Amino acid sequence: MTENIAEAVRRAKELRDELNHHNHLYHVMDAPQITDVEYDALYRELEEVEARFPQLVTPDSPTLRVGAPPLSQFEQTAHVLPMLGLENAVSPDELREFDRRVKKFLGVEGEVNYACEPKLDGLAVELVYEEGLLVIGSTRGDGRTGELVTENLRTIKSIPLALGGTPPRLLEVRGEVTMLTEDFRELNRVQLERGLPPFANPRNGSAGAVRQLDSRITAGRKLSFFAYGVGRREGVEFDTQAETMDGLKKFGFMVRTERKVLNGIEKVVGYCLDIENWREKFPLEIDGCVVKVDDLGLQRRLGEKARSPRWAIAYKFKPMQALTRVRDISASLGRTGKVTPVAELEPVSVGGVIVSRATLHNMDEVRRKDVRVGDTVIVQRAGDVIPEVVRPLTEKRSGEEEVFTMPTSCPRCGGEVVRLEGESAHRCVNASCPAKLTGRLKHFVSRRAMDIDGMGEKLIEQLVDKEIVKEIGGLFTLDLDTLVSLERMAQKSAENLLVAIEAVKGRTLARFIFALGIRQVGETTAVAIVERFDSLDKLAKAELEELLEVEDVGPEVAGAVVEYFSDGENRAMLARMREMGVNPVAEKRDIANMPLKGETVVLTGKLETLTRDEAKSRLIRLGAKVASSVSAKTSWVVVGSDAGSKSKKAAELSVEVVDEKKLIERLEAAERSSAEAARPEAAAKKMQPKLF
């Protein structure tokens, strides 16, 4: 028994030291070095040791505290009621065990009502309101003392500066500062454009913003606050957790709409499993569900332990992060010639999906993260579909790991790979690179571009690999004998493909310009350019200053267009395409009388009846401009399922929001109006019906 105690003393100290170290990295430095799964395993082991030997519990044990001390740069403020953490359940059986403990403590046999909601992965904060006005905002800190960040929290638009309704004398509101997934992706896109490292997850982006000494930096981030409970309150009473959340909503706070009150633990288990299955469609990053006894009177009877309340538990989802090993780092080539380092991984399940490759973005990221071949790494899919390497576990290195260097020659064509001035990416500069050609051809024939039916990815790869097509214009030189000689190409399919290729020679100029794949030129930009330059010849001769006169064409877009048409090989290719009968013409559009002329529309969320591309194309054809972000100039926003922050932004700016049904009604009305206007008798009357 003595030996067991001695071993327990040694192991408990190791676990305390390690957990305190990782607490500091996670809560103070925002630089975690282990996954949540690894941390939870260490924490559970310490709990088990202390349960067997209670005399080993020390005042600095992580089981007696939450988080870590506040940053020294901020003034500290005490939480009158401690902000306790939650025990974790990682299986349905552990939820059932929680329910058993609750019933035993309360001495009840019937089912208990539980309030359930998704657990947001953000930064916990407390907001103190006196006479309805926000006076203090602080982080959780160590649960008893937090960092005073009032001015930073004031910049978050979803935090009311004054409570709505009839405010109480005192109200302490608790919740999470986080970022909508859509906003997080946009933040990382901007980070990469500026040559800065992306954030690992929305929590890191939110925590870093809230802890800025300059609140103007905080204001520049699209942060959201969701309330989940209250601390002290004077002048208002609630009987249940559900009633509390309803009250917070009336006071002006955002609360999650997915919350439910369920009778009995089996319904709670079903709820948690349903939310976990829906996890990737959620507009925010969530890592579990919070389950609370709904009756506040029962909560008071259950009370708290040193670290957590007895009346609540967090059901933790399977991790969206995992550990694996980097087998190799390869160079992936895109259609614009961008060479991206990609980690080739030992296959691992991340959030239920097998991952074997993960992007490393660019060489700046490889160096910043110091990822090497042979490293053990943390991989995640959080906030994005494309897996990425979060960081290597340098403490696991053997010394045999290899540093990756960007190849100086293209992995596909052998051409020179360079990093152009002002860019973070390396590019293959060989205009004839097969990989670049394959990417350009795939774009050229895609539905949104030239829409060549029957020209699939495998066929394009054959045409390039066999050097049958050496440029985009080579598609128009294909003949029947050549096509039928290819794998899996029957004569009838070849004949149909040739008909489809012939049919696209007269596509509109806007679609043709978009199909060329000029950097920075999307569909909407192509339409705007054609309104100013109604022939390919005019566009090819356009000066930078002329292009800058086009609405929404900035220096980068104008420069990319001039660069494309200044290239001798591009001009020669376009001349050959013209000789083969490719004659894109500007669509004759009566811009002034277009039904949706002057309308700026934003699409957000998933559409069910239409695809996003179909909706965008129809809007553009009817004269509307389709923008990517909501502003005061936006006419209306179309909101589909799983919509993100754009619908919220529209509400803030009082911009009209419509659903997909209303969108289709407006499109059909506008198309009828356009057809009527095209009739000779209608044109003579020069009348345009009112649509909406």
ZAMARGU-4260 file (C-alpha; in steps of 0.2 Angstrom, whole numbers, plus 5000, padded with zeros to 4 digits):
<rodrens>
0) 5000/5000/5000 | 5015/5012/5004 | 5022/5009/4987 | 5005/5013/4979 | 5004/5029/4989
5) 5022/5034/4984 | 5018/5031/4966 | 5002/5041/4967 | 5011/5055/4975 | 5024/5056/4960
10) 5011/5054/4947 | 4999/5067/4954 | 5013/5080/4954 | 5017/5076/4936 | 4999/5077/4931
15) 4997/5094/4941 | 5012/5101/4933 | 5008/5096/4916 | 4990/5101/4917 | 4994/5118/4924
20) 5007/5121/4910 | 4994/5117/4897 | 4981/5127/4906 | 4992/5142/4904 | 4996/5139/4886
25) 4978/5137/4882 | 4969/5151/4892 | 4983/5164/4894 | 4994/5162/4879 | 4981/5156/4866
30) 4994/5143/4860 | 4988/5126/4865 | 5001/5112/4862 | 4989/5097/4865 | 4972/5092/4859
35) 4956/5093/4870 | 4956/5074/4870 | 4974/5073/4877 | 4970/5086/4890 | 4954/5078/4895
40) 4963/5061/4897 | 4976/5069/4908 | 4963/5078/4919 | 4953/5062/4921 | 4968/5052/4927
45) 4972/5066/4940 | 4954/5065/4946 | 4955/5046/4947 | 4972/5047/4957 | 4964/5060/4969
50) 4948/5050/4971 | 4959/5035/4977 | 4970/5046/4988 | 4960/5062/4994 | 4975/5067/5004
55) 4985/5071/4988 | 4973/5085/4983 | 4983/5101/4984 | 4977/5120/4983 | 4985/5121/4966
60) 4977/5106/4959 | 4968/5109/4942 | 4953/5099/4948 | 4950/5114/4960 | 4951/5128/4948
65) 4945/5134/4931 | 4956/5141/4917 | 4972/5150/4922 | 4977/5167/4930 | 4973/5183/4919
70) 4985/5191/4909 | 4996/5204/4918 | 4993/5218/4905 | 4975/5219/4910 | 4967/5225/4926
75) 4960/5211/4936 | 4942/5210/4942 | 4934/5198/4954 | 4918/5187/4950 | 4907/5189/4965
80) 4899/5172/4960 | 4913/5160/4953 | 4912/5156/4935 | 4913/5137/4937 | 4918/5125/4923
85) 4908/5109/4919 | 4911/5091/4921 | 4913/5081/4904 | 4903/5066/4898 | 4910/5058/4882
90) 4897/5044/4880 | 4878/5042/4882 | 4882/5030/4897 | 4891/5045/4906 | 4876/5056/4903
95) 4865/5042/4911 | 4877/5041/4926 | 4875/5060/4928 | 4856/5058/4928 | 4858/5044/4941
100) 4868/5055/4952 | 4856/5070/4951 | 4841/5059/4956 | 4851/5051/4970 | 4856/5068/4977
105) 4838/5075/4976 | 4830/5059/4982 | 4818/5058/4967 | 4813/5043/4956 | 4804/5051/4942
110) 4811/5059/4926 | 4820/5076/4928 | 4818/5090/4916 | 4834/5095/4908 | 4838/5111/4898
115) 4849/5107/4883 | 4859/5118/4871 | 4874/5117/4859 | 4891/5120/4868 | 4899/5135/4858
120) 4918/5134/4857 | 4922/5152/4862 | 4929/5163/4875 | 4918/5164/4891 | 4915/5181/4898
125) 4904/5190/4911 | 4895/5206/4908 | 4889/5216/4923 | 4874/5228/4920 | 4868/5241/4933
130) 4852/5249/4931 | 4852/5242/4913 | 4869/5249/4908 | 4884/5239/4904 | 4897/5244/4917
135) 4910/5229/4918 | 4915/5216/4905 | 4928/5203/4910 | 4935/5186/4904 | 4932/5170/4915
140) 4951/5170/4920 | 4954/5157/4933 | 4935/5157/4937 | 4936/5169/4952 | 4947/5183/4945
145) 4946/5188/4927 | 4953/5201/4915 | 4944/5218/4914 | 4941/5220/4895 | 4925/5231/4896
150) 4930/5243/4881 | 4934/5228/4870 | 4918/5220/4873 | 4909/5236/4870 | 4914/5234/4852
155) 4904/5218/4849 | 4888/5223/4842 | 4878/5208/4848 | 4882/5214/4866 | 4869/5227/4871
160) 4876/5243/4879 | 4859/5245/4887 | 4846/5232/4891 | 4830/5231/4883 | 4813/5230/4891
165) 4812/5234/4910 | 4830/5232/4916 | 4833/5225/4933 | 4844/5234/4946 | 4858/5222/4944
170) 4861/5208/4931 | 4877/5198/4928 | 4876/5190/4911 | 4887/5175/4906 | 4891/5169/4888
175) 4903/5165/4874 | 4912/5177/4863 | 4915/5168/4846 | 4914/5170/4828 | 4902/5163/4815
180) 4911/5150/4804 | 4908/5161/4788 | 4916/5176/4797 | 4931/5165/4803 | 4934/5159/4786
185) 4934/5177/4779 | 4946/5182/4793 | 4958/5168/4789 | 4957/5173/4770 | 4962/5191/4774
190) 4976/5184/4786 | 4983/5174/4771 | 4981/5188/4759 | 4991/5199/4771 | 5005/5186/4772
195) 4999/5183/4791 | 4997/5166/4798 | 4978/5160/4799 | 4970/5156/4816 | 4968/5138/4821
200) 4950/5140/4826 | 4936/5153/4830 | 4940/5152/4848 | 4958/5158/4845 | 4953/5172/4834
205) 4940/5177/4846 | 4951/5176/4862 | 4965/5185/4853 | 4953/5199/4848 | 4945/5202/4865
210) 4963/5202/4873 | 4969/5216/4862 | 4976/5231/4872 | 4969/5242/4857 | 4950/5240/4856
215) 4951/5246/4838 | 4958/5230/4834 | 4944/5221/4843 | 4931/5231/4833 | 4939/5226/4817
220) 4935/5207/4820 | 4917/5201/4817 | 4914/5194/4834 | 4897/5187/4841 | 4891/5185/4859
225) 4879/5172/4864 | 4872/5172/4882 | 4870/5155/4891 | 4866/5160/4909 | 4866/5173/4923
230) 4876/5176/4939 | 4869/5188/4952 | 4853/5197/4949 | 4843/5210/4958 | 4826/5215/4953
235) 4822/5200/4942 | 4819/5182/4946 | 4818/5167/4935 | 4811/5149/4940 | 4819/5139/4926
240) 4834/5139/4915 | 4822/5140/4900 | 4814/5155/4908 | 4831/5163/4910 | 4836/5161/4892
245) 4819/5168/4887 | 4822/5183/4898 | 4840/5186/4891 | 4832/5186/4874 | 4820/5200/4879
250) 4834/5210/4886 | 4842/5210/4869 | 4855/5196/4870 | 4857/5182/4856 | 4854/5165/4863
255) 4854/5149/4853 | 4838/5144/4845 | 4842/5125/4845 | 4840/5124/4864 | 4826/5113/4871
260) 4819/5107/4888 | 4818/5088/4888 | 4810/5076/4900 | 4821/5062/4905 | 4839/5058/4901
265) 4835/5046/4886 | 4828/5061/4876 | 4843/5071/4881 | 4855/5057/4874 | 4845/5058/4858
270) 4846/5077/4857 | 4865/5076/4859 | 4867/5063/4846 | 4856/5073/4834 | 4866/5089/4837
275) 4883/5079/4834 | 4877/5072/4818 | 4872/5090/4812 | 4888/5098/4819 | 4896/5102/4802
280) 4881/5111/4796 | 4881/5122/4811 | 4884/5141/4808 | 4896/5141/4823 | 4910/5129/4829
285) 4903/5118/4843 | 4911/5105/4853 | 4897/5097/4862 | 4881/5100/4871 | 4877/5108/4888
290) 4864/5099/4899 | 4857/5108/4914 | 4844/5104/4927 | 4830/5116/4921 | 4823/5120/4938
295) 4833/5133/4947 | 4826/5128/4964 | 4833/5110/4961 | 4849/5118/4955 | 4851/5127/4972
300) 4848/5111/4981 | 4861/5102/4971 | 4874/5115/4973 | 4892/5115/4968 | 4908/5105/4970
305) 4925/5114/4971 | 4926/5115/4952 | 4909/5112/4944 | 4891/5112/4948 | 4882/5096/4952
310) 4867/5101/4941 | 4876/5103/4924 | 4887/5093/4913 | 4895/5095/4895 | 4893/5081/4883
315) 4909/5082/4872 | 4908/5077/4854 | 4921/5066/4845 | 4936/5077/4842 | 4937/5087/4825
320) 4956/5086/4829 | 4967/5071/4828 | 4985/5066/4829 | 4994/5058/4814 | 5011/5058/4806
325) 5018/5067/4791 | 5024/5054/4778 | 5029/5067/4766 | 5026/5085/4760 | 5022/5087/4742
330) 5019/5102/4730 | 5002/5103/4723 | 4999/5114/4707 | 4983/5124/4704 | 4976/5131/4687
335) 4984/5148/4690 | 5001/5140/4693 | 5001/5142/4712 | 5012/5129/4720 | 5005/5124/4737
340) 5014/5113/4750 | 5003/5098/4755 | 5006/5087/4770 | 5004/5068/4765 | 4998/5060/4781
345) 4996/5043/4788 | 4977/5041/4786 | 4967/5046/4802 | 4949/5049/4806 | 4945/5067/4810
350) 4927/5070/4815 | 4922/5054/4807 | 4931/5058/4790 | 4947/5049/4785 | 4960/5062/4781
355) 4976/5058/4772 | 4981/5075/4765 | 4981/5093/4773 | 4985/5109/4766 | 5000/5119/4773
360) 4995/5135/4763 | 5012/5142/4758 | 5030/5142/4763 | 5028/5156/4775 | 5016/5144/4785
365) 5027/5130/4783 | 5041/5140/4791 | 5030/5148/4804 | 5023/5131/4810 | 5040/5122/4807
370) 5031/5107/4800 | 5043/5093/4794 | 5042/5077/4786 | 5041/5064/4799 | 5033/5075/4812
375) 5018/5070/4823 | 5005/5083/4820 | 4988/5089/4825 | 4976/5089/4811 | 4959/5098/4811
380) 4944/5101/4800 | 4936/5114/4811 | 4929/5129/4802 | 4933/5122/4785 | 4930/5107/4774
385) 4949/5106/4769 | 4959/5098/4782 | 4974/5108/4789 | 4989/5105/4800 | 4987/5115/4816
390) 5005/5112/4822 | 5018/5099/4825 | 5022/5091/4842 | 5040/5096/4842 | 5043/5086/4859
395) 5040/5070/4850 | 5054/5073/4837 | 5068/5060/4835 | 5080/5071/4826 | 5077/5062/4809
400) 5063/5074/4803 | 5067/5082/4786 | 5064/5101/4783 | 5054/5104/4767 | 5060/5117/4754
405) 5049/5123/4740 | 5055/5115/4723 | 5063/5127/4711 | 5056/5118/4696 | 5038/5113/4693
410) 5034/5095/4699 | 5024/5093/4683 | 5033/5102/4669 | 5050/5106/4676 | 5047/5125/4673
415) 5054/5138/4685 | 5045/5140/4701 | 5046/5158/4708 | 5039/5169/4722 | 5033/5185/4714
420) 5035/5201/4723 | 5020/5206/4734 | 5014/5188/4734 | 5015/5174/4748 | 5013/5160/4735
425) 5025/5152/4724 | 5020/5150/4705 | 5026/5140/4690 | 5029/5153/4677 | 5029/5141/4662
430) 5013/5146/4652 | 5013/5128/4644 | 5013/5118/4660 | 5002/5103/4658 | 4995/5104/4676
435) 4990/5123/4673 | 4983/5118/4657 | 4972/5104/4664 | 4966/5117/4677 | 4962/5130/4664
440) 4953/5118/4653 | 4942/5111/4668 | 4937/5129/4672 | 4934/5133/4653 | 4922/5119/4650
445) 4913/5120/4667 | 4894/5124/4668 | 4896/5142/4674 | 4909/5146/4660 | 4907/5138/4642
450) 4897/5123/4648 | 4903/5110/4636 | 4892/5095/4639 | 4902/5078/4639 | 4919/5086/4643
455) 4923/5078/4659 | 4938/5078/4670 | 4945/5061/4665 | 4944/5066/4647 | 4953/5082/4649
460) 4967/5073/4658 | 4969/5061/4643 | 4969/5075/4631 | 4983/5084/4641 | 4993/5069/4645
465) 4993/5063/4627 | 4997/5081/4621 | 4982/5081/4610 | 4977/5098/4617 | 4991/5110/4621
470) 4980/5126/4624 | 4962/5130/4628 | 4959/5133/4609 | 4965/5115/4605 | 4947/5110/4611
475) 4941/5117/4594 | 4953/5107/4584 | 4947/5090/4590 | 4940/5078/4577 | 4930/5061/4578
480) 4945/5050/4574 | 4955/5058/4588 | 4941/5056/4601 | 4936/5038/4597 | 4954/5033/4600
485) 4953/5038/4618 | 4949/5027/4632 | 4931/5025/4637 | 4925/5036/4622 | 4912/5027/4611
490) 4908/5035/4593 | 4891/5041/4598 | 4898/5050/4614 | 4912/5057/4603 | 4899/5064/4590
495) 4889/5072/4604 | 4904/5080/4611 | 4909/5088/4594 | 4891/5095/4593 | 4893/5102/4610
500) 4909/5110/4606 | 4903/5118/4590 | 4888/5125/4599 | 4898/5135/4612 | 4907/5145/4598
505) 4894/5158/4599 | 4893/5160/4618 | 4891/5177/4625 | 4907/5188/4627 | 4904/5189/4646
510) 4904/5170/4648 | 4919/5168/4637 | 4929/5181/4647 | 4925/5172/4663 | 4930/5155/4655
515) 4947/5162/4650 | 4951/5161/4669 | 4959/5178/4670 | 4965/5180/4688 | 4952/5191/4699
520) 4939/5191/4685 | 4923/5182/4691 | 4906/5181/4683 | 4899/5198/4689 | 4915/5207/4684
525) 4915/5199/4667 | 4897/5206/4664 | 4903/5223/4670 | 4918/5223/4659 | 4907/5219/4644
530) 4895/5233/4647 | 4910/5245/4645 | 4919/5235/4631 | 4907/5226/4619 | 4920/5216/4609
535) 4935/5206/4613 | 4946/5217/4602 | 4941/5233/4612 | 4945/5224/4628 | 4962/5217/4622
540) 4967/5235/4618 | 4960/5243/4634 | 4972/5253/4645 | 4973/5252/4663 | 4964/5269/4666
545) 4950/5263/4655 | 4947/5247/4665 | 4947/5257/4681 | 4932/5266/4675 | 4922/5250/4675
550) 4911/5249/4691 | 4919/5237/4704 | 4935/5235/4694 | 4950/5240/4705 | 4969/5240/4702
555) 4971/5222/4705 | 4958/5216/4693 | 4963/5230/4680 | 4981/5224/4681 | 4976/5206/4679
560) 4966/5210/4663 | 4980/5221/4655 | 4993/5207/4659 | 4983/5194/4651 | 4980/5203/4635
565) 4998/5209/4634 | 5004/5191/4634 | 5009/5187/4616 | 5004/5168/4618 | 4987/5173/4624
570) 4984/5185/4610 | 4990/5171/4597 | 4979/5158/4605 | 4964/5170/4604 | 4968/5173/4586
575) 4968/5155/4582 | 4952/5152/4591 | 4944/5166/4580 | 4950/5157/4564 | 4941/5141/4570
580) 4925/5150/4572 | 4925/5155/4590 | 4916/5172/4590 | 4909/5177/4607 | 4898/5192/4605
585) 4892/5205/4618 | 4874/5200/4623 | 4862/5214/4617 | 4855/5219/4633 | 4844/5234/4636
590) 4853/5239/4652 | 4842/5254/4656 | 4826/5244/4655 | 4832/5228/4663 | 4820/5222/4677
595) 4833/5221/4691 | 4844/5235/4685 | 4852/5244/4700 | 4848/5230/4712 | 4863/5223/4722
600) 4859/5205/4729 | 4868/5195/4741 | 4866/5176/4742 | 4870/5167/4759 | 4866/5149/4765
605) 4861/5134/4755 | 4847/5135/4742 | 4836/5119/4740 | 4827/5122/4723 | 4841/5132/4714
610) 4859/5130/4715 | 4869/5145/4720 | 4876/5146/4702 | 4859/5145/4694 | 4852/5159/4705
615) 4868/5170/4702 | 4867/5168/4683 | 4848/5172/4682 | 4851/5187/4693 | 4865/5194/4682
620) 4855/5190/4666 | 4841/5201/4673 | 4853/5216/4677 | 4856/5213/4695 | 4873/5214/4703
625) 4878/5199/4714 | 4889/5204/4728 | 4898/5194/4741 | 4896/5204/4756 | 4882/5215/4764
630) 4883/5234/4764 | 4872/5249/4765 | 4871/5248/4746 | 4864/5230/4746 | 4846/5230/4740
635) 4841/5213/4747 | 4848/5197/4754 | 4843/5179/4750 | 4844/5168/4765 | 4845/5149/4763
640) 4847/5136/4776 | 4863/5136/4787 | 4865/5155/4783 | 4879/5164/4792 | 4882/5181/4798
645) 4876/5190/4782 | 4858/5188/4787 | 4862/5196/4804 | 4872/5210/4795 | 4856/5213/4784
650) 4846/5215/4800 | 4858/5228/4807 | 4858/5238/4791 | 4839/5236/4789 | 4842/5228/4772
655) 4827/5217/4766 | 4829/5198/4768 | 4820/5186/4758 | 4819/5167/4757 | 4822/5155/4742
660) 4803/5155/4738 | 4803/5174/4737 | 4819/5174/4726 | 4811/5162/4714 | 4795/5173/4713
665) 4805/5188/4709 | 4816/5180/4696 | 4800/5173/4687 | 4792/5190/4688 | 4807/5199/4681
670) 4809/5186/4668 | 4791/5188/4662 | 4794/5207/4662 | 4809/5205/4652 | 4800/5193/4639
675) 4786/5206/4638 | 4798/5220/4635 | 4806/5210/4621 | 4790/5210/4611 | 4788/5223/4597
680) 4772/5230/4604 | 4779/5230/4621 | 4794/5239/4616 | 4784/5252/4607 | 4775/5256/4622
685) 4791/5257/4632 | 4782/5252/4648 | 4790/5242/4662 | 4778/5233/4674 | 4780/5235/4693
690) 4788/5219/4699 | 4787/5219/4718
</rodrens>
